């Protein structure tokens, strides 16, 4: 029994390697293929078949589709059509693996190991991982068959299987729970096939177990999307409705289906996979024309969330994209850009508030800073999870850039909040800047704000020319800050009352704008460093570069 459990664990690990390798090698292409399938339900079904046949996991496809639905990229009806195809796709993989391909296992393991170890490019490495995982799967299947052989003689197992064979509902529940634990209906179907092939399970018991495996395969996506929006949850719930309805319809017909499947092939392993295929193809044929109706039912069962637009809630962080690092990093980039846009709005508002002392607008800016803090924490946590994956050099650098830039934006938000405290102090003391003093602050503030906009463009594009331009602005900012400070000192020497009353405030604002700019220009350094232009940069004093 321990050997059997070990072989099953090996099968699950091999499947994970295949899925991870394919997802990292072709994840972007697969997502684009799904995105183009929304126009026609039959095309959506075929895309689901193809994607899942490649991924070898309907669960992975379900999570991908649910993510798209949750972000409004695909409607519920075509998403359900994709899932019908995904369930058929897993049967094709089971059909292929049902043949004796143990001879290919050592070739795939050796070839995959060599390719993964020696390749420097990401895609060949991941294809090597895929081949290695497939070889491990074939090895595990042969181990399951060989270790299950002695179980035929076990009286305990015979009694257990005998009781299950007579109770279809118990068999369905057991298989469903096992599939939920394994997170793979394909793995459980292959296990049932192997045990049936060795004679450890009678053929009449396998049908209910296969149905249970199909129902259990819907549980992981349902649980994984519990925290998502209603649009995302409709897809796995709708797919579960297909499976349960199909099970209720087919159970009374098993007595008629068994002789037909036996006539196709009396081999127990073939009977199992043929029933699995027949069940899912029948579901696709019956429900493909009913996807619109089921989508409407799911909309009534899971109505749209009535929630106000929450600026503290991440919009772009796709939690189902971790196995495709470049896609996950693109999601993090978009969310960081959203932080940057919020910070830019805060900075623009701060000048008006410093001038007018508007308390309500100052409160809005503080709320914006709370949003920045929340989104920053979400991005930081998200990127840290991405960095636990196997990243290539480019992906590692991008992850680091995102974290660094998001941190700089968060610091800018904190400084702007400090400016709001200064505005409150100015309003409390009922003092005003001199006309020339306000002009100096406005000029420096506008220049810093414009440079923040440039930095956002650099973060998105990595444009070397823009990075060079932003760095060149340091000298101008330093000159503006020094000139403003000198003119302020001149006004103090002249004894201007307004300048005397706002002197500390004026200098503190100059200091904070200078600090903000140091965080703004930081985005340009890694871009220029990778372009080999750091040594050519002029040295400036008076401003930090981190």
Secondary structure as UniProt FT lines:
FT   HELIX           2..35
FT   TURN            36..39
FT   HELIX           41..55
FT   HELIX           58..70
FT   TURN            71..72
FT   HELIX           76..97
FT   HELIX           102..118
FT   HELIX           122..148
FT   HELIX           149..153
FT   HELIX           155..166
FT   HELIX           168..182
FT   HELIX           185..197
FT   TURN            198..199
FT   HELIX           203..216
FT   TURN            217..218
FT   HELIX           219..224
FT   TURN            225..227
FT   HELIX           230..251
FT   TURN            252..253
FT   HELIX           254..264
FT   HELIX           268..287
FT   HELIX           288..290
FT   HELIX           291..301
FT   TURN            311..312
FT   TURN            319..320
FT   TURN            322..323
FT   HELIX           325..356
FT   HELIX           359..386
FT   TURN            387..388
FT   HELIX           393..429
FT   HELIX           435..461
FT   HELIX           464..493
FT   TURN            494..495
FT   HELIX           497..501
FT   HELIX           503..530
FT   TURN            531..532
FT   HELIX           534..536
//
